[in-house]
């Protein structure tokens, strides 16, 4: 039986960029690899939802579902919605592709074609390794990323080349025990995942990607973000196993629920 791959697009106030991201799914080679896409709208306050509905109407043959979080769960919370969806619907792999059109899903195609993804629990897109292309980042921001990549490499004893680019692939079997459930529902979720996967002995593979920053709006405040990462590293060093089990959410949520707003095709249809 062919493996089932789900694309998850987290979306928050990206009405201009999101149709461009969805257009990436129309690539012929992408269509051969991907079975379905879910757009998880985290209670956007702009026209994000209407933009997706318009795209769905214009492409009725594309099996894309629009989900709306029942509350604003944050970026990490949207990941938890998607992880749970992938497990519940029997997918083998989950691709994370951010809705702000900074990444390109076609950068993942060589790994899928070669079957490299089957050898690891996750394949993480990297903006800061040989073969990557990055545009629109300031020298200070690039230097900061290299610094934290080196720090995370030191504490995990693994080579870490990106803490969270927004183009990642996860093996769903490795997510079934919900080890991530207590992780922050914020932008720090990906950083926490890297530390936890190291602590749990899950295998990671970094691959080069192309990345750009043009009309996107960043939600990251660099100083506070850096301080939070340092605090997270300190907690990890105090005990990696204990770190994974620690409650890190400001507001613990029992269930990350959602509403299906719109959907093209059957759930098991191919693009």
C-alpha positions as CSV (number, residue, x, y, z in Angstrom):
1,X,0.0,0.0,0.0
2,X,1.3,3.5,-0.9
3,X,2.3,5.7,2.0
4,X,-0.2,8.5,2.9
5,X,1.2,12.0,3.2
6,X,-0.7,14.9,4.7
7,X,0.3,18.5,4.3
8,X,-0.5,20.8,7.2
9,X,-0.5,24.6,6.6
10,X,-0.8,26.7,9.8
11,X,-2.4,30.0,9.0
12,X,-2.8,33.2,11.0
13,X,-3.5,36.6,9.3
14,X,-1.8,35.6,6.0
15,X,-4.6,36.3,3.5
16,X,-2.2,37.7,0.8
17,X,0.3,34.8,1.0
18,X,-1.9,31.8,1.6
19,X,-3.2,31.4,-2.0
20,X,0.4,31.4,-3.2
21,X,1.2,28.6,-0.8
22,X,-1.8,26.6,-1.9
23,X,-0.7,27.1,-5.5
24,X,2.4,25.1,-4.7
25,X,0.2,22.0,-4.3
26,X,-0.8,22.2,-8.0
27,X,2.7,21.2,-9.1
28,X,2.5,17.9,-10.9
29,X,5.2,16.2,-8.9
30,X,3.7,17.4,-5.6
31,X,0.4,16.0,-6.6
32,X,1.9,12.6,-7.1
33,X,3.3,12.6,-3.5
34,X,0.6,14.2,-1.4
35,X,-2.8,12.8,-0.6
36,X,-4.5,15.8,1.2
37,X,-3.8,19.2,2.7
38,X,-5.4,20.8,5.8
39,X,-5.2,24.5,6.4
40,X,-5.6,25.2,10.1
41,X,-6.8,28.7,10.6
42,X,-5.9,29.9,14.1
43,X,-8.7,32.4,14.5
44,X,-7.3,34.9,12.0
45,X,-8.7,38.4,12.2
46,X,-8.1,39.3,8.6
47,X,-9.5,37.7,5.4
48,X,-7.4,34.5,5.6
49,X,-10.4,32.2,5.8
50,X,-12.2,33.9,2.9
51,X,-9.0,33.6,0.8
52,X,-8.9,29.9,1.4
53,X,-12.6,29.5,0.6
54,X,-12.0,31.4,-2.6
55,X,-9.1,29.2,-3.6
56,X,-11.1,26.0,-2.9
57,X,-13.9,27.3,-5.1
58,X,-11.5,28.0,-7.9
59,X,-9.9,24.5,-7.6
60,X,-12.7,22.1,-6.8
61,X,-10.6,19.1,-7.7
62,X,-8.0,19.7,-5.0
63,X,-8.6,17.8,-1.8
64,X,-7.9,20.6,0.6
65,X,-9.7,21.0,3.9
66,X,-10.1,24.3,5.8
67,X,-10.1,23.8,9.6
68,X,-10.7,26.6,12.2
69,X,-9.4,26.2,15.7
70,X,-12.2,26.4,18.2
71,X,-10.0,28.8,20.2
72,X,-6.7,30.7,19.5
73,X,-4.3,27.9,20.3
74,X,-1.2,29.6,19.0
75,X,1.3,28.1,16.4
76,X,2.2,25.2,18.7
77,X,-1.5,24.5,19.3
78,X,-2.2,24.4,15.6
79,X,0.6,21.8,15.3
80,X,-1.1,19.7,18.0
81,X,-4.4,19.9,16.0
82,X,-2.6,18.7,12.9
83,X,-0.6,16.0,14.6
84,X,-3.9,14.6,16.1
85,X,-5.6,14.8,12.7
86,X,-2.8,12.9,11.0
87,X,-3.0,10.1,13.6
88,X,-6.8,9.9,13.6
89,X,-7.0,9.7,9.8
90,X,-4.2,7.1,9.4
91,X,-1.5,9.2,7.7
92,X,2.1,7.9,7.6
93,X,3.8,11.3,7.2
94,X,2.9,14.9,8.0
95,X,4.4,17.8,6.1
96,X,4.4,21.2,7.8
97,X,4.4,24.1,5.3
98,X,3.8,27.6,6.9
99,X,1.1,29.7,5.3
100,X,3.2,32.9,5.0
101,X,4.8,31.8,1.7
102,X,8.4,31.8,2.9
103,X,9.2,28.2,2.0
104,X,8.7,26.0,-1.0
105,X,7.3,22.4,-0.6
106,X,9.2,21.4,-3.8
107,X,12.4,21.5,-1.7
108,X,11.1,18.3,0.0
109,X,10.6,16.4,-3.2
110,X,14.2,15.1,-3.6
111,X,13.9,13.4,-0.2
112,X,10.6,11.9,-1.0
113,X,11.8,10.6,-4.4
114,X,14.9,9.0,-2.8
115,X,12.9,7.6,0.1
116,X,15.2,9.4,2.6
117,X,12.3,10.4,4.8
118,X,11.6,6.7,5.7
119,X,15.0,6.5,7.5
120,X,14.2,9.2,10.1
121,X,11.5,10.2,12.6
122,X,11.6,13.7,11.1
123,X,13.2,15.7,8.3
124,X,13.7,19.3,9.1
125,X,14.2,22.1,6.5
126,X,17.3,24.1,7.2
127,X,17.9,27.7,6.1
128,X,21.5,27.6,7.4
129,X,23.3,24.7,5.8
130,X,25.3,24.1,2.6
131,X,22.9,24.3,-0.4
132,X,20.3,26.5,1.3
133,X,19.2,29.8,-0.1
134,X,17.9,32.6,2.0
135,X,16.7,36.1,1.2
136,X,15.5,39.1,3.2
137,X,17.2,38.3,6.5
138,X,19.5,40.9,8.2
139,X,23.1,39.9,9.0
140,X,22.2,40.2,12.7
141,X,19.3,37.8,12.4
142,X,21.4,35.3,10.4
143,X,24.3,35.5,13.0
144,X,21.8,35.0,15.8
145,X,20.4,31.8,14.2
146,X,23.9,30.4,13.7
147,X,24.7,31.1,17.3
148,X,21.6,29.3,18.6
149,X,22.1,26.4,16.2
150,X,25.5,26.0,17.7
151,X,24.2,26.2,21.2
152,X,21.5,23.6,20.6
153,X,24.1,21.3,18.8
154,X,26.3,21.6,21.9
155,X,23.5,20.6,24.4
156,X,22.0,17.9,22.3
157,X,25.3,16.5,21.0
158,X,23.7,16.5,17.6
159,X,24.3,18.8,14.6
160,X,21.4,21.2,14.6
161,X,21.3,23.6,11.6
162,X,17.9,25.2,12.1
163,X,15.6,25.5,15.1
164,X,12.4,25.9,13.0
165,X,12.1,26.9,9.4
166,X,8.4,26.1,8.7
167,X,9.1,23.3,6.2
168,X,9.3,20.0,8.1
169,X,8.2,16.4,7.7
170,X,7.3,14.1,10.6
171,X,6.7,10.4,10.7
172,X,3.3,10.1,12.2
173,X,4.1,6.8,14.1
174,X,6.6,8.8,16.2
175,X,3.8,11.3,17.3
176,X,1.2,8.8,18.4
177,X,2.2,8.9,22.1
178,X,1.6,12.7,22.2
179,X,4.9,13.4,23.9
180,X,4.5,17.0,22.6
181,X,1.2,17.7,24.4
182,X,2.6,19.8,27.2
183,X,4.9,21.8,25.0
184,X,4.3,25.6,24.6
185,X,1.5,26.5,22.3
186,X,3.6,29.5,21.1
187,X,6.3,30.1,18.6
188,X,8.7,28.1,20.8
189,X,7.0,24.8,20.0
190,X,9.5,23.9,17.2
191,X,12.5,24.6,19.4
192,X,11.0,22.5,22.2
193,X,10.4,19.7,19.7
194,X,14.0,19.5,18.7
195,X,15.2,19.2,22.3
196,X,12.5,16.6,23.1
197,X,13.3,14.5,20.1
198,X,16.9,14.5,21.1
199,X,16.0,13.5,24.7
200,X,13.8,10.7,23.4
201,X,16.3,9.4,20.9
202,X,14.2,10.2,17.9
203,X,16.2,10.5,14.6
204,X,16.4,13.9,12.8
205,X,17.7,14.8,9.4
206,X,18.2,18.3,8.1
207,X,17.9,19.2,4.5
208,X,18.6,22.5,2.6
209,X,15.8,24.7,1.6
210,X,15.1,28.0,-0.2
211,X,13.7,30.7,2.0
212,X,12.6,34.3,1.5
213,X,11.1,37.1,3.4
214,X,9.2,39.6,1.3
215,X,5.7,40.7,2.3
216,X,5.5,38.6,5.4
217,X,4.9,40.0,8.8
218,X,7.1,38.5,11.6
219,X,5.6,37.8,15.0
220,X,9.0,37.3,16.6
221,X,10.5,39.8,19.0
222,X,14.2,38.9,18.8
223,X,15.3,39.9,22.3
224,X,12.5,38.1,24.2
225,X,12.8,35.1,21.8
226,X,16.5,34.8,22.5
227,X,16.0,35.0,26.3
228,X,13.2,32.3,26.2
229,X,15.5,30.0,24.2
230,X,18.3,30.4,26.7
231,X,15.8,29.5,29.5
232,X,14.6,26.5,27.6
233,X,18.2,25.2,27.1
234,X,18.7,25.6,30.9
235,X,15.7,23.6,31.7
236,X,16.8,20.9,29.2
237,X,20.3,20.7,30.8
238,X,18.7,20.3,34.2
239,X,17.3,17.0,33.0
240,X,16.4,16.0,29.4
241,X,13.8,13.3,30.4
242,X,12.2,15.6,33.0
243,X,12.1,18.4,30.4
244,X,9.9,16.3,28.0
245,X,7.4,15.7,30.8
246,X,7.3,19.3,32.1
247,X,4.1,21.3,31.7
248,X,5.2,24.3,29.6
249,X,1.9,25.8,28.6
250,X,0.7,29.1,30.1
251,X,-2.9,27.8,29.7
252,X,-3.1,24.0,29.7
253,X,-5.7,22.7,27.2
254,X,-7.4,19.3,27.5
255,X,-8.4,19.0,23.9
256,X,-7.3,20.9,20.8
257,X,-10.6,21.0,18.9
258,X,-11.5,22.4,15.6
259,X,-14.4,23.0,13.1
260,X,-14.2,21.9,9.5
261,X,-15.3,25.1,7.6
262,X,-14.9,23.9,4.1
263,X,-13.6,20.8,2.2
264,X,-13.0,19.7,-1.3
265,X,-13.3,16.0,-2.1
266,X,-13.4,13.0,0.2
267,X,-11.0,12.8,3.0
268,X,-9.0,10.0,1.3
269,X,-9.0,11.5,-2.1
270,X,-5.7,12.3,-3.9
271,X,-4.7,15.8,-5.2
